[in-house]
Amino acid sequence: MQSRLLVGPTNHYAEIESRIARLDLKDLTKEDLPTPCMIVDQDIFESNLQVMSDHCRKTGIHLRAHVKVHKSPEIAKRQLALGANGITCATVAECELLSHAGISNLLLTRQPSSKNNIGRAIAIAKKDPTFGTVVDDPLLADWLQEAAASEGIRLRTVVDVYAGMTRHGIEPGAPALELANKVDSAKNLKFVGLMGYAGGAAHTHGFAERTARSKNDLSGTLETVAAARSAGLPIEIVSGGSTGTYNIDSETKGLTELQAGSYIFMDALYRLIGGKDDAHSYNDFGMALTVMSTVISIRHAGQCTIDAGNKALLKPTDEVKGWPEVKVENQGAEYGILKWEDGSGFKLGERVEVYPSNLDNSTAVYDRYYVARGENIVDVWSIMGRAGAAQR
Ligand SMILES: Cc1ncc(COP(=O)(O)O)c(C=O)c1O
């Protein structure tokens, strides 16, 4: 049994919190942090950003990175600094928060269909004319036209076309073209192009299968793009794509921009889709995000208990960093169990990092990222919309 002292004086953590608030992080290490918490491996994260940026530059496609994965203006700013032409958002709240952080060229990828969301979208556009939204329904084009006219603005509008997912997107061909024409002729809407998000292709296992699925799912969108161009509609952007299909969609050449998001961190399930060169592991981007927990009990052989459970979104499909053979079990709101077949296992008080199964879900329950280089904490980034947000 180890005997090292794990905690400092009683006010140690209060002092750490006040240092974090001032970003005075000198000598701060993972041992000083509360758990469970989110850790970003700075080197892997920066390498992921660079790989995507280099890929886009080489293949001539733009990146309008999806923010829902990280919900962090700090990260969005880094993506933009490396050449991204904008940011895609899943919710109006994400658009508002990024806009307040001074970020422009935002595209809302889900149509704002309530009075509340339309008002908020129009307010963002009034402040920032580079903001735009998608629509997949003629009724929404009418509502947005009316709202934009009442505020005397012109709202950038993209028609979202079905691309293999039955959740959002108008049927390709005549219905999509008709909607594009409607938007184009609406006085207070500015038609800027089409979107087709092939989310089913993104997570298809096997590179050949994923390539076939992406081409198939995007075919209707791309045929509609060609028809819209022939009809003389102004197509500034064709938006779509994902982390799983980034190197497929850039080859297909139909999209002008990728909406990839997960590539910055990756997660345990996304890695299983397999890559071009490795059928079992998608290694184009490294695993940069972990949930760090502490071993809180070791009373039973071959297992230990950690302080991350349901509320930390611990899942049996999570993977323990450095211990891929260890099994993860969720044991309640604030407890998780790690099990192993042989070997010495984990010690009481030990820090254990777990790769989450799904980034978007896990990110939604934490307030901040602790950015680490080895054991040292070198930066702390807030996750936006965590305090008092009516909608995230
Ligand atoms: C509309 C849209 N675009 C882009 C993405 C980002 O995909 P990925 O995280 O696979 O890169 C998502 C993710 O769900 C999405 O819903």
The ligand as a Tripos MOL2 file, in Angstrom:
@<TRIPOS>MOLECULE
LIG
   16    16     1     0     0
SMALL
NO_CHARGES

@<TRIPOS>ATOM
      1 C1        -24.8250   18.8080  -39.2130 C.3       1 LIG1
      2 C2        -23.5230   18.2660  -38.7080 C.ar      1 LIG1
      3 N1        -22.3820   18.6110  -39.3250 N.ar      1 LIG1
      4 C3        -21.1950   18.1610  -38.9050 C.ar      1 LIG1
      5 C4        -21.0850   17.3250  -37.8120 C.ar      1 LIG1
      6 C5        -19.7170   16.9120  -37.3390 C.3       1 LIG1
      7 O1        -19.4310   15.5950  -37.5740 O.3       1 LIG1
      8 P1        -18.1390   14.9010  -36.9460 P.3       1 LIG1
      9 O2        -18.1700   15.1680  -35.4940 O.co2     1 LIG1
     10 O3        -18.3640   13.4870  -37.2830 O.co2     1 LIG1
     11 O4        -16.9640   15.4820  -37.5930 O.co2     1 LIG1
     12 C6        -22.2350   16.9170  -37.1560 C.ar      1 LIG1
     13 C7        -22.1270   15.9780  -36.0400 C.2       1 LIG1
     14 O5        -23.0330   15.3120  -35.6310 O.2       1 LIG1
     15 C8        -23.4850   17.4110  -37.6000 C.ar      1 LIG1
     16 O6        -24.6250   17.0720  -36.9790 O.3       1 LIG1
@<TRIPOS>BOND
     1     1     2 1
     2     2     3 ar
     3     2    15 ar
     4     3     4 ar
     5     4     5 ar
     6     5     6 1
     7     5    12 ar
     8     6     7 1
     9     7     8 1
    10     8     9 2
    11     8    10 1
    12     8    11 1
    13    12    13 1
    14    12    15 ar
    15    13    14 2
    16    15    16 1
@<TRIPOS>SUBSTRUCTURE
     1 LIG1         1 GROUP 0 **** ****
